């Protein structure tokens, strides 16, 4: 399995498959995990935003994480998503997930709704990291969903205070901020693109990889693009990036993960495209377009 020291490449932010009645489809999740690893994915995230963590119960979250860890069987790290707007609750849940045998780490996003300042975020993330140490922690900066932005200076402070913080999934959408972050973090702190459309720019700026939604449905192509960039084969990387761009755009035309679940269902990777309210399945027009675009990618 990859160690903390070589964490990078393409991570997939896995969907959580449901049956049509909304219950967990763990068999599809096992098969999806196996396909991802066979396709060259180097990291898996269970129960992140794409995994509909916000609508999973605590018991379901544990079931999903345990299923992915067992299916991965030590071949790649599995990070468990754990985010809450209450620091005490985030700590409690993170400790339970960190105790799952074989879990590779915790991915934790900004506390949502409360809109804490940088000092509040520092203390929140430090409490979570300290509670699960020495289990690795990836910070997840996603202000578009949480209404809180984790600034580079705060990441640097956290890295100095918490040895088990190993990196950041950066989804601010701001290349100036991401470039500044990459330049300022200490050695060993890995910066991942958190948005598929910024994967190549972040890799070019010195990021170590991307935690991807698109790779749920086109893992081989996203892996080839990232590997080409890592090898400085920018001609190939750009060609693949342009090829993936229309699909990437379409996958975010309606709320994530509804489009990628529709696509996975259409290619037979999950039994149903069911999502939980307040999310709803995609329109028929988008469903058809996604299938066409995936065929054009060649996946």
Secondary structure, 3 states (H helix, E strand, C coil): CCCHHHCCEEEEECCCCECCCCCECHHHHHHHHHHHHHCCCCEEEECCCCCCHHHCCHHHHHHHHHHHHHHHCCCCEEEEECCCCCHHHHHHHHHHHHCCCCCCEEEEECCCCCCCCHHHHHHHHHHHHHHHCCCCEEEEECHHHHCCCCCHHHHHHHHHHCCCEEEEEECCCCHHHHHHHHHHCCCCCEEEECCHHHHHHHHHCCCCEEEECHHHCCHHHHHHHHHHHHCCCHHHHHHHHHHHHHHHHHHCCCCCCHHHHHHHHHCCCCCCCCCCCCCCCCCHHHHHHHHHHHHHHCC
